[in-house]
Amino acid sequence: MGSASAAELVQAVEKAGYGAEAIEDDLQRRERQQETALATMKRFRWQAIVALLVGVPVMVWGMIGDNMMVSDDNRSLWLVIGLVTLAVMVFAGGHFYRSAWKSLKNGTATMDTLVALGTGVAWLYSMSVNLWPQWFPMEARHLYYEASAMIIGLINLGHMLEARARQRSSKALEKLLDLTPPSARVVTPEGEKDLPLAEVQAGMTLRLTTGDRVPVDGMISQGEAWFDEAMLTGEPVPQQKGDGDAIHAGTVVQDGSVLFTASAVGSQTTLARIIRMVRQAQSSKPEIGQLADKISAVFVPAVVVIALISAAIWYFFGPAPQIVYTLVIATTVLIIACPCALGLATPMSIISGVGRAAEYGVLVRDADALQRASELDTLVFDKTGTLTEGKPQVVAVKTFAGVDEHTALRLAAALEQGSSHPLARAILDKAADGPLPEVSGFRTLRGLGVSGEAEGHRLLLGNQALLNEQHINTAEVESEMTAQASRGATPVLLAVDGQAAALFAIPRPAARRQRRRPGAFASAGLPAGDAYRG
């Protein structure tokens, strides 16, 4: 194993015909990466537009009118088109020729080499026919200006689509990176102070309060709180954690306050490892991608050899004038062999697929897994957050003790105002219409629910344990609770003035693409934890 400095690595990359720069600051790297991706996409876009604006009209005109053949009547017009095509090759396709030249100096051949050869030879042949048509037989006076422009335009278009896919995938990763706050509240013997996230070290004690986003991985040393871990697990319901429980960077404190000891910071957190895994998957190559690389390594020299052999056959055995037909055949082989799919299809599909999966919370360990997935015959999903959205909704409201549905929703929503708990949001969304009454004496009863007073009524909202603790009879609602639970719903109970008044059924969220009952998953062969009976 050897070693090299950053400057030496940059120099080696540039020598190979690519660009590179060393960036150590992560924030600077992210900004630079976005700037470069956007600039690259814009550059390929205008280069594709310029080339296609020239190539498409010339191709259409040649097909329906002039038939791409030079004559005394159109020589001047074709000469102008040839000069315009040359400008396109310089300004919209110059990078192909520069890359081909660098590769040639390094003794290698790339797809850019073939593009440069094909478009360059096509233009030189066409210009020769244009300037000296008398040297060529009538049937060989065909011009290929549109081929040079179209090849450059289409390949630039492919590069633009690839750059856009990369940028979209990069944005998906940026969303994951933004889950960590820029600073953390560190507890020291002198008191509490905010430190930049980069300065937080393992072993430090940090404080979290309601609404905080966890900055680093750690272990709770004091206190209890409810954490929204949907970004890691897909589970929409916050999890209660206390002394000795592990917490992870990027999760959110829904309620409570804790002290915790940092155990993993920076690139060692679970979130950072997830991001690193997605990046590695995007840059890795499946077997089919490696096959494309192997083909590319021999494809370019093979095409050149075939062009030379074809030219030689026509030179020695073809009709007169042999030299003209030799040029025509060699040019034709090089034009036809210009790659449009081989060098673009695999990387574009991998980048797009992995990036899109990351947006939906599906992490691909490496690109080869995507290819092997075609051979799978059984899939087992962690359904929550993968096949389901992770956003609960109220689907049924059952009322008791003479309370109507509208009143029950108003009172329950009044208690849940200002709450960020997913189940609370579901009730607020259901009661979105109209003003809500003011609540006094509001209290959060950890692990049970909430309480308060509104419009002269004493209110409780939460689980059955809350009502039992307050000695409220739940016998009337138990059958409905059982029925809703059997359908995979979470029952939330409302008590008004000491009586069970309403039940709100909040099931697991609907499928991402299609709403299905839990039983439909089983009928499709998908194991699900939701209970379901007919």
Secondary structure, 3 states (H helix, E strand, C coil): CCCCCHHHHHHHHHHCCCCCCCCCCHHHHHHHHHHHHHHHHHHHHHHHHHHHHHHHHHHHHHHHHHCCECCCCCHHHHHHHHHHHHHHHHHCCHHHHHHHHHHHHCCCCCHHHHHHHHHHHHHHHHHHHHHCHHHCCHHHCECCHHHHHHHHHHHHHHHHHHHHHHHHHHHHHHHHHCCCCCEEEEEECCEEEEEEHHHCCCCCEEEECCCCECCCEEEEEEEEEEEECHHHHCCCCCEEECCCCEECCCCEEEEEEEEEEEEECHHHCHHHHHHHHHHHHHHCCCHHHHHHHHHHHHHHHHHHHHHHHHHHHHHHHCCCCHHHHHHHHHHHHHHHCCCCCCCCHHHHHHHHHHHHHHHCCCCCCCHHHHHHHHHCCCCCCCCCCCCECCCCCCCEEEECCCCCHHHHHHHHHHHHCCCCCHHHHHHHHHCCCCCCCCCEEEEEECCCEEEEEECCEEEEEECHHHHHHCCCCCHHHHHHHHHHHHCCEEEEEEEECCEEEEEEEEECCCECCCCCCHHHHHHCCCCCCCCCCC
